[in-house]
Amino acid sequence: MAETVNYVIQRGDLYCTLGCVAALLLYARWPGLRRTGLYLLPYAAALLSKPPAAVFPVLLFLYVLVLEEGETTWAGARRALMAALPSAVLTACLMAFESHMTPKTFAPSILSPWDYRMTQPYVWLRYFDALLLPLHLNVDTDLLRFRSLGYGPCWASSS
């Protein structure tokens, strides 16, 4: 979607993705450097640019488990977990740092936390649907928030 590239305030999405992919590439391409932790540098930059980069430890775990171990045994899962542990610790530290640096008066949304959480399963379903059938990719969808569990899908326009 071009909107991410066009809006300056959304370039954090690109930095977030680039940092995670670069960290995974460094980890996979140069296994000798894993002990130094250099693969964590692009990940740290990605995490500081936008919090969704926190998914990297899970991606690294799955990479090691599926592609390096080749088998999903308990021993392989343990090795994959140990490989992802440094990135998980870094994630916890940087997320705590980011939380500490964010002012307590910061309001990221006009929605209440309950309204936001109630809407998330529907949002996930829309993203999954857009992956399989890429229709309605307009950034301005005019979707309404859910006001209760009985409200139903938000296809109606806000006008």
N, C-alpha and C positions, 0 to 999 in steps of 0.2 A: 504494500500500500504506500503510495507516494506521500500521504499526509504526514507520516513520521519524518520523512526527509525534509519536507517543506516547512514545517513549523519548527522554529528554533527551540522552543520550549520542549519539544518532544525528541530532540536528538539524543537525549539520555537513553532512549530505547535502543538506538543504534550502538551507542557506547556500551551499554549493558550486554547486548548480544555479542558484539565484537570481542569484548573482554572474556566472556565465557567460552566462546569458540576458540579464541587464541590460547586460553589456559588449557583447554582440552587438547588442542593441537600440540602444544609444548609437552604436555604430559605423555601423549601417545607417540610423538615423533622422536623425542629424545629421552628415553627411559633412564639414561645415565645421570641426567640432571634432576631426577625426582627427589633425591636426598637433599639437594640444596634448597628446594622449595621455590625455585624461580618460576615455575608454572603458576604459582599463586599470585605473582605480581599483576598480571593482566586481570585476574579475577578480583583482586582487591580494588583495582581501579573501576572495574565494572560494578562492583557492589557499592562503591561510593558514589557512582553516577546514578544508580537507580536500584532500589531494594529487590525487584524481581530476580536479580542475579543470584539471590540466595538459593535458587534451585540448583546451582552448580554442584554442590556435594552429592545430590541425588543423581545427577547426570554422570558424575565421575564414578559413583558406586555402580550404576548400571553398566557403564562402559567397561569397567574392570571385570564385573561379574559375567557379562555376556560375551564381550569381545576378547578379553585377555585370558580369562579363566576357561572359557569355552564350555563350562558345565556349571549347572546351578546346584552344587552340593553345599552342605553346611560349611565345609572347609573353604570352598570358593567364596561363599558369602562372607565368611569371617575375613578372608584376605581382602575382599572388596571393601568391607567396612573399615578395615585398618588403612586402606589406601585413601578412603574418603575422609578419614578422621581429621587430618590437618586442615582441610578446607572447611570442615564443619566447625572446628574451633575458631578459625579465622572469621567465619560467618558470624558466629556468636559474638566475638569481640567487636567486629565492625558494626554489627547491628546495635549492640549496646552503646558504642560510641555515637552512632547516628541518632539513637534515641536520646542520649544525653545532650547532644548538640541541638536538637530540635526544641524550640520554645514550647512551653506547656500551653501557650495560648494559640498554637497553630491549629487551624481547623481545615483539614484536607478536603472536606466535602460539606455540603449543606445537609446531606442525609444523616440520619442517626445511624449508629453502628448496627442496630437491629435491622433497619431497612436495607442497609448495604449487604449484610450477611444473608438476608432472606432472598435477595435478588441474585446472588452468586450462582446457584445451581442453574437458573435460567440462562445466565450469561455464558456459563460453561457449555451448555447445550447449544446455544447460538454459535459459539466458536467452533464446536465440533461439527455442527451442521454446515458452517461456512467452509470448513476444511473439505468436507465431502461433496458439497454442492455450493460452489462459490457464487451465490446470488445475494443481492441486497448488501453489497459491500460499501455502501455509502456511510461516511463518518457521521452524518447528521441523521440519525434514524428516528428522532422524535419519540423514542420509547419512554413510557412513563415508569416510575418506580412502583414496586409492589407495595400496597398499603396493608395487606394482610395475606394470609395463605390462600384465602378464597378469592382473591382479586383476579387471578388468572394471568395469562400472558399479556404483555404490554405492547400490543400491536397498534393500539389506537393512537392517533395523533394527540398532541398536547393542546391543540386549539379547540 
